[in-house]
Each structure stands twice: as C-alpha cells, then as structure tokens.
Amino acid sequence: MKDFNKELIAHASLDAIHWWIMRDYEYHNLFKQGKSAYQEDTSSYEEKFIEFSNKYSVFKFVKTTERKAILAKLMRSEFHEEVLNGKISTITDHLPLTTTLNKKGRKFHHLSMLSKYATLINPIAFRMLDQNAIWSISQLSKGLELGYKQSEWKNDFAKFAAVFEKIKSYALAQGLEDISVHHYAYVKDGFPAKPIPKEAFINRVVDKFLWHYCDRNRK
C-alpha cells in the first residue's frame, strides 16, 4: 500500500529510538517492578506515574489526587501480574478501576492511559491505543479485511491489539522490516544499558508510524 511509505516509516523508527532512550526505558524499568517498587517508595512511584501521564498525554483534566487513587486501585488488583504475563483481557477487566467523571459529570474510563501504562510494563505483549492510532488505522485499513468494524475495535483493547497486528504485517511488507532491522541494531549496540526486545521495538515503531501518519494527514 502506498500509504506505508518508507520515509515515514524511517522517521517513525528514529522517533521510537529517541523515545525509548529518553523516556520509555526509564518508565519501563520502574513500572515492570509493579507492587514491589510501589510499596518500597510509594511517593516516588506516584511521582513517576503522574509524570508519565503528563508526557504521554493521558488523564487529561484528571486531578492528581484522582490519578494517585486510580494507581492505588491498580496496585491492589492483579493488573501488574497479568500484564507481565501478557494477558490482553486484563485491560478490559481492570478498566472500571480507572473511572472518573468528565467535565459534564459523566463517567469516563481511561482506556488510552491503561493501554500505555501496560505497554510500558510489557512492551512486547501490549500496544498503545490513542486517538491518533485509531484515526490512522481507520484510514490505512480502507479496502483491507481487519476482521472487526471500527466501532468494535476502538473501544475494545483485545480487538484493537488484533487489528494493530494486521496493520503491522502490512507495514512489515512495505519496508518496516528492513528499516527496523537497521535501526534496531543501532539502538541494541549503541545503548546496551537500555535493552529493548526486537519485537517491542517494532511495535513501538508501528505506534510511532500511526502517530506521525495522523499528524501529517489529518486535517
């Protein structure tokens, strides 16, 4: 497909490297420790969680006290253990724990936040779901068989993950494989103190591609 142009894939790949080195790895290294790190130094973990929510554009209009309360609920649950084990359904199962009220006083579940938090815990099994990814996939998938309607996968993480994999397979066929191999070698050899599995790197490149595709094409 012409929309999976190599220039944008290369740009996304370099951006994925930048984010992993400058941000992703630090959060991953902490968040993967889950309850042990949280219990050892709750205030520091909370501080990083708030920082993450700001940098990754989640929890908009949610007060700091509410963010901390949601984090506490997740820590009392089996969320972290299930994420580490790659249980995709844990996103939907624990989504009610993220409930807050929006400006209109209506209940709102923070699916994007939970998917990004889970991805930073286990970047191999999980993917980041946000509005840019939803828009880009809706455009790139025209004429393709994804197995689900947009109304089904945009609010269901397991279905989104399945659709993401199909988009990734198309991207790999259009040049992502060659570009990502080259750039993965760079980050692997150049930054051994911040290791990232190849599959996790490719997932992050696709995520960044979807973000930049939306940024470039959405009017």
N, C-alpha and C positions, 0 to 999 in steps of 0.2 A: 504493500500500500504506500502511496506517495507521501502520506501524512507522517510516516515514520522516517523522516529524513535524517541522514547521518549527522548533519551539522547540529541539529537539536539534540540528538542522542549523545553526541560528544560533549556538548555543553552541559547536559544533564549529568553525564558521568563525572565531569570535573567538579560540578557543584556537589555531587554526592561525596566525593573525596573531601572537599572543603568542609562540609557539614559533619562528616564522620570525625575528622581530625579536630575540628574546632568546637563541636558541640555534642554530637551523637555519642561518641565513645565515653565521654565523661558521665553522661546520664545513664548510659547502658551499664557501665561499670558499677554504678551505685544502685540503680533500680533492680538489677538482676539479683542483688543480695536480699531484696524484699524485707521480710519481717525482722531479720537479724539486724540489718542496718538501721531500720526504723526504730527498733527497741533500744538499740545501743545509743543512738543520738537522734531522738525524735525531732528536735528543733532544727538540726542541720538537714535532715531528710525533708522535712516540711519546707524549708527554705529552698532547697533544690527543686522540689516538686512545684512550688509556686513559680520559680524561675523558669522551669520547663514549660509550664502552662502559658507564660507570657511569650517566650521565644518561639513556641510552636503554634501560637495563635489559637489557643483553645481556652475555654472557660471565660469567654468574653462577657463582661457585665456581671460576673460572679464575684462576690466578696471573698476576701482572703479567708475569713473565718469559715465560710461555706466550703471553700476548696480544701481546707485542712480537715473539716468534718467528713468530707467525701473520702479523702485519703485514709482517715481513721477507719471508716467503714470497710474499705477495701482491705485494709490490713487485718481486720477481724474476720475476714472471709477467707475462702480458699483461692482467691483470684490469682495471687502471685504463683502459687504452686501449679495451678492449672495452666497458666501462661507459659511457665518454664517447661511444662510437659507438652506444650503445643496443642492444647485443647481449644480449638477455634470457637466452639459454642460458649466458652466462658465469657466472651464479650456480651452476648445476648443475655446470658444467665445473670450477670452482675450489673447490667445496665441500669436497673431500678435503683441501685445504690448511688448513682450519680445525679439523681433527680434534684432539680432546683426550680424556682419559679422565674419565668421570664418577665420582661417589663410589663406585660399585660396580665401578669398574675397567673399565667398558665404553666402547668408542669412541663419541664423540658428535660430530656435525657441527653447526656453529653457523650454521644457515640464517637464523635471525632476524637475527643480527649482520650477516651478509653482505648481506642484503636492505636493512637500514637504512643500512649503510655505502654501498652502491651508490646508494641513494636520495639520500643527501646529496651524492654526487658528481654524479649526474644525476637531479634530481627530476622531470624530465618523463617519462623512459622507465621509471623503476623505482618500486616501491611497497614500503611497509614491511609485512613479514609478521611477525606475532607471535600469541600465543595469544588475545589479545582479538579481533583481526581474524578469526581462524579461528572462534571461538565465535559472534561476531556474524553473520558470513556464513552460518554453518550455521543460525542462527535466521531471519534475514531471507530466506533463499532457499527456505524451505519453500513448495512449490507453484510455484516458478519453475524454468525449464529453464536450467541453468547449463552443461550440456554435459559436466560431469565429476562423479563422485562425490566426497564429501568425502575419502575415503581416498586419492583420486588427487591432488587439488589442494593438500592441506595440507602435503605434503612435496615438492612439485614446483613450483618458483618460476614457471616459464613458465605452467603451468596455473593457479596462483594469480593471476598477473597477468591472465589471460584472464577469470577469474571476477570479479576486482576490477573490471574494466571493465564487466561486465554489471551488477554492483551499482551502480556509478557511474551508469550510464544510468538505472536505476530512481530513484536519488536525484535526479538532474537533473530528471526528470519530476515529482518530488514536492516541488519547491521549492528544490532546491540551486542551480539556475541563477540565479534572481532574487536569492537571498541572497548567493551567492558573487560575483555581479557588483557588488553594492553594497559588500561588504567588500573585494573586490579593488581597487576604485577607491580605497578608503581607504588600504590599505597601499601601493599604487602611487604615489599622490600625496603621501601623508604621510611616506613613508620612501624617497625616491628613491635614497638611498645604499645601500639593501639591496634591490635589484631582485629580483623573482621573476616568472617567466613565468606567465601566467594558468593554463595547463594544469597546471603544477606546483602552483599554489595550490589548484586544485580537487582534485587528487589528495590533497593534504595535508588538506584539509577532509574528504574521504571517510575518510581514515585516522583522523582525529580523531573523526569520527562513529562509526566502528566501535569505537573505544576506549571512548568515552563510553556507547555503547549497551550494551556488555558491562558496564561499571562500574555502570550504572543497573539493568540487568535480570538479570544473572547472580546466582544465589543460592548 
